[in-house]
């Protein structure tokens, strides 16, 4: 009798354990794991800021998103002081209807918006640094798990003057840096200012009374010219820089592969040395493109950085090369 009771008790324990195990197995609806990401890019296009942004489903299962109205996102742009200069939803009306979007694993929702760069006071902005916050205004259709806000939000910073300069000059600058890389003097000469020519500055500080200036014809003959010129004076020693154009090119123009530079800046200074900066004062409302390497030998701890700056000025509705500035660490 006692043995029968023990067997029955053991059986009940096993059955209970199995039931507990079965109920602990996640159902297909709760086995899903993953997250969303929100990403964005920007560019200046026809004098406006074009924002392109997206929400991607990184879950292992399909997700249904619910939007509470016709407003599927918000965009807020603020200046360096935190003052709001633009809000997407200002002065807009949105339909008050629920909208559902189904996203398969790996699928992405895409949006884009344009801002005409006019702030809330009606002023057209052309410079300054701004913070852009984009938030997708959605929730999971299944309210059991809220979507963390950081998965629905992305932020970017924009230097407006640099972005505008890039939109204006990037195509021209690309052709010029490629012509320099390829030693294509004929092509390069096409971009040289037809009146001012192009000035060569070996060390950052532009010296109008000393730097060599060459016109379009001289540039066409640049790599065939075997004459030696006084280009300036070596930093540190003060010795004369007496080189042929080809030698100067190798030492002070295309000393590194600047067409594939680590960073490219448009009207923003990427490199700083001990030499004074005066290019924006010397040139007439220029766009300056800097091709920058932060260093090459780790032993030098960044003191072997190099950069090349191309200076452009506008002339009769086109932009022309007026300066080539070499920049490096100086003593």
C-alpha positions in Angstrom: 0.0 0.0 0.0 2.8 2.3 0.9 4.7 1.5 -2.3 1.6 2.3 -4.4 1.2 5.7 -2.7 4.9 6.5 -3.3 4.6 5.6 -7.0 1.4 7.7 -7.3 3.2 10.7 -5.6 6.2 10.4 -7.9 3.9 10.3 -10.9 2.2 13.4 -9.9 5.5 15.2 -9.4 6.7 14.2 -12.9 3.4 15.3 -14.5 3.6 18.6 -12.6 7.2 19.1 -13.8 6.3 18.4 -17.4 3.3 20.8 -17.2 5.6 23.5 -15.8 8.2 22.9 -18.5 5.6 23.0 -21.3 4.1 26.3 -20.1 7.6 27.8 -19.8 8.3 27.3 -23.5 7.9 30.6 -25.3 5.1 30.8 -27.9 5.9 31.9 -31.4 4.6 35.3 -30.5 7.0 35.8 -27.6 10.1 34.1 -29.1 10.8 37.1 -31.3 13.9 39.1 -30.4 15.3 42.2 -32.1 15.1 45.9 -32.4 14.5 48.9 -34.7 17.1 51.4 -35.9 16.5 54.9 -37.3 19.1 56.4 -39.6 19.4 59.6 -41.6 21.6 61.5 -44.1 21.5 65.1 -45.3 22.7 67.2 -48.3 22.3 70.7 -49.6 20.3 70.6 -52.9 19.3 73.6 -54.8 19.7 75.8 -51.8 17.6 73.6 -49.5 18.5 71.0 -46.9 17.4 67.5 -48.1 16.9 65.0 -45.2 16.5 61.4 -46.0 15.8 59.0 -43.1 14.6 55.5 -42.5 13.3 53.0 -39.9 14.6 49.4 -40.2 13.2 46.3 -38.6 15.9 44.1 -37.1 13.5 41.8 -35.4 13.4 38.1 -36.3 9.7 38.3 -36.9 7.4 40.6 -38.9 6.3 43.7 -37.0 3.2 45.8 -37.5 3.6 49.5 -36.7 0.8 51.9 -35.8 0.9 55.6 -36.5 -1.6 57.6 -34.5 -2.2 60.2 -37.3 -0.9 61.4 -40.6 2.2 62.7 -38.9 4.6 59.8 -39.1 7.7 61.7 -37.8 8.9 64.9 -36.3 12.0 66.9 -37.2 13.5 69.5 -34.9 16.5 71.7 -35.8 18.2 73.8 -33.2 21.2 76.1 -33.3 24.3 75.9 -31.1 22.5 77.8 -28.3 19.7 75.3 -28.3 17.3 77.7 -29.9 14.8 76.0 -32.2 15.0 77.3 -35.8 12.8 74.7 -37.5 10.1 72.2 -36.5 8.5 70.1 -39.2 5.0 70.0 -37.7 4.7 73.8 -37.3 1.7 75.2 -39.2 0.8 71.8 -40.6 -2.5 69.9 -40.3 -2.5 66.1 -40.2 -5.3 63.5 -40.8 -6.6 62.0 -37.5 -6.6 58.4 -38.7 -4.8 55.3 -37.6 -2.2 54.1 -40.1 -0.7 50.6 -40.0 2.6 49.6 -41.7 3.8 46.0 -41.9 7.6 45.4 -41.8 9.2 42.1 -42.6 12.5 41.3 -40.9 15.2 43.5 -42.6 12.6 45.7 -44.3 12.9 49.5 -44.1 10.5 52.4 -44.2 11.9 55.5 -46.0 11.0 59.2 -45.9 12.5 62.4 -47.0 11.8 66.1 -46.3 13.2 69.4 -47.4 13.9 72.6 -45.4 14.4 75.8 -47.3 16.9 77.0 -44.6 14.6 79.7 -43.4 14.4 80.0 -39.6 11.3 80.8 -37.5 12.0 84.6 -37.9 11.9 84.3 -41.7 15.7 84.7 -42.1 17.5 82.6 -44.6 20.4 80.8 -42.9 23.8 80.4 -44.6 26.1 79.6 -41.7 26.3 78.2 -38.2 26.2 74.7 -36.6 22.9 73.0 -36.0 21.6 69.9 -34.3 19.0 67.9 -36.2 16.7 65.5 -34.3 14.4 63.1 -36.2 11.9 61.0 -34.4 9.6 58.4 -36.0 6.2 58.7 -34.3 5.0 55.1 -34.1 4.3 52.3 -31.7 4.1 48.5 -32.0 0.5 47.4 -32.9 1.0 44.8 -30.0 1.1 47.1 -27.0 2.7 44.4 -24.8 6.2 45.8 -25.6 6.8 49.5 -26.1 9.5 50.5 -28.7 12.3 52.2 -26.8 12.5 55.9 -27.9 16.2 55.6 -28.8 15.3 53.1 -31.5 12.9 55.6 -33.1 15.2 58.7 -32.9 18.3 59.8 -34.7 20.4 63.0 -34.4 22.9 64.7 -36.7 25.0 67.8 -36.6 25.5 70.1 -39.6 27.9 72.9 -40.3 25.7 74.8 -42.6 28.4 77.0 -44.3 30.5 73.8 -45.0 27.5 71.9 -46.3 26.5 74.8 -48.6 30.1 75.1 -49.8 30.3 71.4 -50.5 27.1 71.5 -52.6 28.6 74.3 -54.7 32.1 73.1 -55.3 32.4 69.4 -54.7 32.1 68.4 -58.4 34.7 71.0 -59.5 37.0 70.1 -56.6 36.8 66.4 -57.4 38.0 67.1 -61.0 40.8 69.3 -59.8 42.2 66.9 -57.2 41.9 64.0 -59.8 43.8 66.1 -62.4 46.5 66.8 -59.8 46.7 63.1 -58.9 47.0 62.1 -62.6 49.4 65.0 -63.4 47.0 66.0 -66.1 48.2 69.6 -66.6 45.9 70.2 -69.6 42.8 69.3 -67.5 44.1 71.3 -64.5 44.6 74.4 -66.6 40.9 74.5 -67.5 40.1 75.2 -63.9 42.7 77.9 -63.3 41.3 81.4 -62.8 41.6 83.1 -66.3 42.5 86.4 -64.8 44.2 85.8 -61.5 45.9 82.5 -62.3 46.8 80.1 -59.4 49.0 81.0 -56.4 51.3 78.3 -54.8 51.8 78.6 -51.0 54.2 76.1 -49.4 53.3 76.7 -45.7 49.7 77.7 -44.9 50.3 81.4 -44.5 49.6 83.1 -47.9 52.3 85.7 -48.8 51.0 87.7 -51.7 54.3 89.4 -52.3 56.3 86.2 -52.3 54.2 83.2 -53.5 54.6 82.2 -57.1 51.5 82.7 -59.4 51.1 80.9 -62.7 48.6 81.5 -65.4 46.7 78.9 -67.5 49.5 78.7 -70.1 52.2 78.1 -67.4 50.1 75.3 -65.8 49.7 73.5 -69.2 53.5 73.4 -69.3 53.9 72.7 -65.6 55.4 69.2 -65.8 57.6 70.1 -68.8 59.1 73.2 -67.2 62.7 72.4 -66.1 63.4 75.8 -64.7 64.0 76.2 -61.0 62.0 78.7 -59.0 62.1 80.3 -55.6 58.9 79.1 -54.0 59.5 80.4 -50.5 61.6 79.3 -47.6 61.8 76.0 -45.7 60.2 76.1 -42.2 62.7 75.7 -39.4 65.9 76.2 -41.5 64.9 79.3 -43.5 66.7 77.9 -46.5 65.4 78.8 -49.9 62.9 76.4 -51.6 64.5 76.3 -55.0 62.8 73.5 -57.1 61.5 72.8 -60.5 57.7 72.6 -60.8 57.8 68.8 -60.8 60.0 68.7 -57.7 57.7 71.2 -56.0 54.7 69.1 -57.0 56.3 66.0 -55.3 57.2 67.8 -52.1 54.5 70.4 -51.6 51.5 69.6 -53.7 50.8 65.9 -54.2 53.1 64.5 -51.5 50.4 62.0 -50.5 47.3 60.5 -52.1 45.0 63.4 -51.3 42.4 62.2 -53.8 41.7 59.5 -51.2 42.3 61.7 -48.1 41.2 60.6 -44.7 39.0 63.7 -44.3 37.7 66.4 -46.7 36.6 69.8 -45.4 34.7 72.5 -47.2 35.3 76.0 -45.8 36.3 74.5 -42.5 39.8 74.1 -41.1 40.8 70.5 -40.4 44.5 71.0 -39.7 46.2 73.3 -37.2 49.9 74.0 -36.9 52.1 76.8 -35.6 51.7 78.9 -38.7 49.1 81.7 -38.8 46.0 81.2 -41.0 45.1 84.0 -43.4 43.6 82.4 -46.5 40.1 83.5 -45.9 41.3 87.1 -45.5 43.5 87.1 -48.6 41.1 85.5 -51.1 37.9 87.1 -52.2 34.9 85.2 -50.6 36.5 81.8 -51.4 35.5 78.2 -51.1 38.5 76.3 -49.7 38.6 72.5 -49.9 41.0 70.8 -47.5 42.2 67.2 -48.0 43.6 66.0 -44.7 45.6 63.1 -43.3 45.9 63.0 -39.5 49.2 61.2 -39.6 51.0 58.2 -41.0 53.6 56.9 -38.5 52.2 56.0 -35.1 55.5 56.8 -33.5 55.1 60.5 -34.4 51.8 60.7 -32.5 50.0 62.7 -35.2 52.8 65.2 -35.8 53.3 64.0 -39.3 49.9 65.1 -40.4 49.6 66.6 -43.9 46.9 68.5 -45.8 46.4 70.1 -49.2 44.0 73.0 -49.7 42.5 74.1 -53.0 41.2 77.6 -53.1 38.4 78.6 -55.4 36.9 82.0 -56.3 33.8 82.7 -58.4 34.3 84.4 -61.8 31.5 85.0 -64.3 29.2 82.4 -62.7 31.9 79.7 -62.5 34.3 78.7 -59.8 38.0 78.7 -60.6 41.2 77.5 -58.9 43.2 80.5 -57.5 45.3 78.9 -54.8 47.1 75.7 -53.8 48.2 75.6 -50.2 50.4 73.0 -48.7 50.0 72.5 -44.9 52.0 70.4 -42.4 53.3 70.4 -38.9 55.8 73.2 -38.6 58.4 74.0 -35.9 
